[in-house]
Amino acid sequence: MLINLEKKDDIILKNAKRCKEKNIVLPTFREMKDPNLIKPWVRERLKNVGLWDVDPINLYRINWHNEAKEKGGLYKGVNFIEIPRSITGVKARIIALAGKWFPCGVHKVGATYACLAPALVTGNFDAVRQEAVWPSTGNYCRGGAYNSALLGCKSIAILPEDMSQERFNWLKTVAGEIIATPGCESNVKEIFDKCHELNAERGNSIVIFNQFEQFENYLWHYDVTGSAIIEVLKELGVKDENVKGYVSSTGSGGTLAAGDHLKDVYPTIKIGAGEALQCPTLLRNGFGGHRIEGIGDKHVPWIHNVKNTDMVLSIDDQDCMDIYRLFNEEDGKDYLLSKGVGEKDIANLELFGISGIGNLLASIKMARYYELEEDDVVFTILTDSSSMYTSRLQELTREQGAFDKMEAARVHSSALLHQRIDNALELGYYDRLRIHNLKYYTWVEQQGKTYEELNRQWYDRNYWKELPKMVDQIDSLIDDFNSLVEKQ
């Protein structure tokens, strides 16, 4: 079974007692997809709780439907924006889900909940005795540490030392322990090495929730993120034949899973995997360091369904950093206003973190590559917002000088309006197989996966189809656990 749902009744009972003590009730996948199912008493409690508060009731804000409010918000439609053509420079409509309105400001809080909750309700994680380890290139360990705090669990956050200072400062408020590994975004192996070291040192006093191999991460995005995108497409009345593309950075392979759901509904859609040109792992079997925080690389994640990926879209990290300045410096916003970008669209620029900008550029590249027209739609994800990277503005000013209107004009013209189709690869069968085969070196040679399962991922047509079927089973386990909590 790709997700371990074997039950350990003695630990389940301990976890239920802990949840009773802390007044914790767990949301199901069905409630994360459709908050209309959430009970009235939950809504009443949420009216007095801030979006970032460490309060267990915020587990019920793990969805794409939260009101855009810092405190007391309930639910509305899916949080999304359509990026105007005056910014994208392409005919096609580019639409993005906005992750800012999740608790702690990032959608990874959903993927980490999906990893932790099943382990909690099956007893495969002991909330009283064990610590939850969250290896990450940034946002995943933030979401994991936050959910651990909500659930009364101890946590260990692991992330590269070159991540933004905002991440480290915030983690100090919720994580039990923070470990900074050598390097930047691209140094994923160093994170894995630290996990092996911790495992050897601490044994069964920890449980490692590795996002790059946890199918719960895949499942949350397939089910919850995929459903949110379909809801938006239906709301906007987009015809099936005009749903042309879905783009996400490779990252852990989790967010890409929403594309698998979309392809089940819209079979002709193209799924594009974004990465940094400075570390072109999928494009050229390449390596290197880059500054698009949160996307991870130098390997192919175990949970990336490569056979369903249609394009690789490599983005220059300098374009991302330049656009981050354009979207956040006053001269940049003033320039965009002068070019016809509306005030509401200017206000929405805060919804773009650096990886969100990378996803935007990859979406533009896809739209240009396929010469998409006005009725065509490419969907993407803004995983977090600008608030996690503001220190980068000062760093960039020191490194590159002040950002003025002339620089704004250059960036708008070159990085956005004239983003080209170079470093984009449409994948054929053997291109996909080449990328899939890269998993061998990380996962079989280094991380203990089997050659047989690696082949199953490619040749077994039912391998990836089995995962969505597990949602109802997990929800049933959560319902049973909540009932047990009530009886304590």
N, C-alpha and C positions, 0 to 999 in steps of 0.2 A: 504494500500500500504506500502511495507516494506521500501521504500525510499520516503520521502515526496517531491513530485514534483508539489504541488499546487502553483499557481503563485500569487504573490502580485505585481501588476503592478506598483504601486507608488514607491515601494522600488526598483524594477527592474530598473526603470528610474534613480533613485538616484545612484544606483551601476554603471549603464552604463556611467553616467556623470563622476563619479570618475575614471573609467577605461579610459575614453577619456582623462582626465586631465593627467593621469600617463602613457599614451601610452601603455595600456595593451590590448593584444589580448589573448584569452584563447584557448589552444589546446583541441582537442576532444580526446575521447578514440581511435578512428580510427587512429589518428596521433600518439598517444603514442604507439600503436601497430606497426604501419608501418610509420616510419619517412620519407619514400620516398614520402609521401603525403604532407609533410610540404613545404610551399611556399618558393620560392627562396629568397624573401626579408628577411625572418626569418634567413635563412642560412647566408646571407650576414652580418646581424647584429651580429650573433653568433661568427663570425670570430674575433671579437675584445673584447669578453667578457670571463672572467674567470669562471671556473666551479662553484666556490663558491660565485661569485659576487652577490650582492643583486640587480639584474637587472631583470625586468619583462620578458625579452626575455628568461631567463633561465627556464621559464615555459616549453619551447619547448625542454628542456633537460630532461624532466621527461619521460624517457623511458630506456629500457635495451640496446639501440643501440649506446650510445655515444662513440665517440673516446676516447681512454685512454690518454687524454691530460688535463693539468691543465688550459689551456687557448686556446680559439680559435678552439676547437674541433668541428667537425660536427658529422656525423653518419657513422657507419660501421655495421658489423654483431653484433649479440647479444654478450654481454660480458659474457663469461663463461670460466671455466678452467676444465680440467680433472685432477684429483688428482692421481699422480702416485702410482702404487702398492707398490713401495719401501717405501711409507709413509703409505698407508692404510693397507697393509698386507693381503688383500683379493683378490680373483680372479676377482670378478666383477668390472666393470668400475663404478667409482663414479664421477659424473659430477656436477658442481655447477655453478649457475648464480652468478656473482660478482657485489655487490651493490656499490662498491667504486666509480664508475664513474657516479653516480647520483649527482646532485647538493647537496651540503652539505654532500656528501659522504655516503648516506644511502638510501635504497630503500623506506623507510617509507615516503619520500617526495612524492611518488606516491599515497600512500593510503590517505595521508592528503589532497592532491590536489583533489582527488576523493570525499572527504567529503566536502571540502570548495566550489569547483566550482559549483556543483548543487545547493547548498544553495544560492550562489551569483546570479546565473542566474534565479532563481525562486523567489528571493526576500525574502527567508526564513532566510537570514542573511543580515543585513544592514551594509555595509562596512563603512559607514560614522559614524553611531551612536553606533554600538555594537562592543564589543570585542570578539574575538574568543578564547575559552578556550580549551587547549590541554592537557587532563589528560593522563599520560604515565608512563611507567617504564623506559623511556630513549629516544629512537630514534624517537618515534612518536611525542613527543612534540618538538623535534628538527626540524623535517620535517614540522610540523604545524606552528611553529614560523617563519620558513624560508618562507613558502608559504604565510603566512600572510603579511610578509614584502614585498614580491614581489607584492602582490595584494593591497598594501597600507592600510592594516587593522591593527588594534591594536590587540595584542595577550597576553595571559596569559599562561605560561608554568608551568605544574605541574609534578613533578617527585620526587622519593624518595631521601632523603638526602644522602644516601650512594652510589649514582651513581658516576661515575668517575669524577674527577675534570675537565677533558677536556670538558665534556658535559656542565657543569655549566659555564666554562669560555667562551665557544663559544656562549651559549644562551644569555649571557649578551650583546652580540653585535647585536642581532636581536629581542629578545623578549621584549615586553613592561613591563612585570612583570614576575618574577620567584618565584614559591612557592615550597619549599622543604618540603615534607611530611615525617613523622617519618618512619624509617626503611630502608629496602633494597628492592631488586627485588621482594620479595614475598609479600610485604605489599600493595596489590592492594586495599583492603577495605579502607585503610587510604586515598588513592587517591579519591575513590568514596565519602567518607565522606567529604572531602574538597570540592568536586564539589557541594554536597548538601548545604554545608555552604555558598559557593559563590552564589548559586542560591537564597538562602534565603536573603542574604545581598544585592545583586545587581539586582535581578529580570531580567527584559527584557533588561537590558543594556549589557547582555552577552549572547552568545550562546555556549553551551558546546558540543564539538565534541568528544564523548566518543568512542574511537576506539574499545572497547570491545563489543559495541552494534550497531555501525554504519555499516549498510549493504553496504554502499558505499566502505568501507574498503575491505569487502569480494569481492565486484564486481570488484574492480580494480585488485586485485590479480587473480581472476578467469579469467578475460578477458585479461589483459595485461601481467601479469607474466606467466599465463598458456600458452598464445600464444607464448611467447618468448621461453619457454621450448620446445614446440612442434616444433618451428622453428629450434632449435638446433638439436633435435632428427632427423628431416628430413635432415638437412644439413650433419649430420654424417652418414646418411644411416642406422640408427638403425632399425632393423626389429621390427614390432609391438609386436611379441611374446617375444622379449628380453627387452621390457620396463617393468621392474619388480617392481620398487619402487619409491616413492616420499616421502621425509622426510622433515619435518619442525618442529621446536619447536612450542608448542601450542600458546604461546604469546597471541595475541589478537584474534586469530582464523582467521585473515585475510590471512596470507601467506599460511595457509593450504588450502585455497580455490582454489589455483592453482591446487592442487591435484584433486579437484572435476572436473575441466576442463579436466585434464589428464584422469580421469576415464571415462569421456564421450567419449573420443577418444580411449583409451586403457582400455577396461572394466576389464581386469584381473590384472591391476596394484594394488599394495598394498600401502595404504597411512599410513605412520607412524608419530605419534605425539610424539615429543621429550619433555622431561621435566627434571628438576634436581632431582637426587636421594634424595637430601637433602629436597626436598619438593614434595613428590610423590603423587600429588593430583589425577591424573588419575589412577596411578598404584594401590594405596592403600587408596584412600580417605584421603591422608596424608597432612601434613603441615610442615612448617619450613622455615628457611632462607637459602639462597645460594648465589653464586657469579657469576652465568652465566648471566651477565647483559643484560637486554632487553627482557626477555622472559615471565615475569609475571606469577603468579600462585595463589594457594589457592582458585581457583574458576574455573568454566568452562565458557569461554566467550559465550555470547548470540549468536554470529555469527559463532560459531564452529558447523559445520554440523557433529555431532558425529556419526550419522548413517552411514556415509561414511568413518569412520576411522577404519583401520584394525589392527593397532598395537599401543601399548604404549612403548616407548623406554626411559628408565630413565638413565641419565648420571651423573656420579660422578663429582661434580664441581671441585674437586682437579685435576682430569685428565685434565679438560679444562684449569685450571690455569697453570699446568705443561707444557702442550703443547704450551700455549701462550708464555711461556719462551723459549721452544725449538725452536719455529718458529721465535723468535725475538732477542734472545741473540746470540752474535757472536759465542760462543762455540757450541751452539745448531746448528746453520746453518753449521758450519764447520764439525760437526759430521755427519749431514745428507749428506753433499757432500761426505764424506768418505764412506758412505754406498750406494753410487750410485745414489743419488738424483741429477738430472741435474740442471745446473745453472739457466735455465729458470724457473724450478719448485721452486727453492729456491727463486727467485725473486718474484714469485707469492704468497709466504707465507704472504706478507704484506696485501693480500686481505682478510685474516681471522681475524675478530674480535672474541671476546670470544664466542658469541652465534653462530658464524659460525663454530667455533671448536666444539661446542656442536652438531651442525647439522651434521658435518663430523663424529663424533663418533657414533651418532645415525644411520647414514647411514652404517657405518662399522658393527654395531651390527645387522642391518637388513640383510645385505649381508651374514653375518655368520649364522644368524638364519635360513634363507631359503637356505643355501648352494648354493648360486648363482655361476654361471660359468663365463668363460671369456667373452662371448658375451652378458651377461646380464648387464643391466644398472640400477643404482639407482641415482636419481636426487635429489639435495638439493639446499639450498640457503645460500649464504654468504651475510648477510643483510648489514653489514658495513665492516670496515677494522680495521687493527691494530692501526691506528692513534688515535682512540678515547680512547685508554686504556694504553698509554705508561707510565703513572704515576704508573700503577699497577706493572711494572717491578721493580721500586725502592721499592715499598711497599713489594713485594715478597722477594726481596733480604734482606730487613731488617728482615722479619719474618722467612725466611727459609734458609738464607745464600746464598753465591754466587752460580751461575749456571755454572758448569764446564762440561767438556766432559764426565766424569763419570756419572754425573746426566743426561746429554743428552742421554747417552746410556740406562740408566734405564727408562727414560720417553718414548723414542722411542719403546723400547721393551715391556714395560708393558701397557702403555696407548693406544698405537696405534697397534703394531703388535699382541699383545695378548689381545686386547679388547674382552671381553667375551659376551655371550648371556644371562647372568644373568640380572635380572631386566628388562626383555623384556616380554611383554604380548601380545599374539595374541588374538584379541577380537572376542568373539562369540556374538550372538544376545543379550543375557542378560548382557554380559559385557558392550556392548555399551549402553544399556538401563540404566544400573547402573550409568554410567558416565553422560549420558544425564540428568538423574534425579537430579544430583547435581546442575543443573542450578536453580532448584526451590528455593534453600536456598538463593542464591545471587540475582536472578533476580525477582522472584515473591515476596518473603518476604521482600527484602531490596530495590529493585530498581523499583518497580511499574509495572513490566510486568504482563501479565495475565496468569492464569492457562490454559486458552483456547488456547492461542498462543503457550505456551510451548508444549501442546499436538499436536498442528498442526505441529510444527517442527518435531515431531517424526512420526505422523500417516498420515499426508497429503503428498501424493507423489508429489504433484505439488508445495509445499512450496518453496523448494530450486531451483526448475526449473524455477520459475518466475523471479528470479533475473537477469540471463544473458539476458533476453529479454528486460531489461530496458536500455541497453547500447545505442541502437539506439534512444530511446526517449530522453535520456540525451544529446546525441550528437546533436540532432535536437534543443534542448533548448540552447545549447552552440552556435550553428550556428546563431540562432535567436538573441541571446544576442550580439554576435560579430557584426552582421549587425546593431543592434541598436546603438552600440558604434560608428560605422562609421558615423552614421547620426547625432551624437551630434555636 
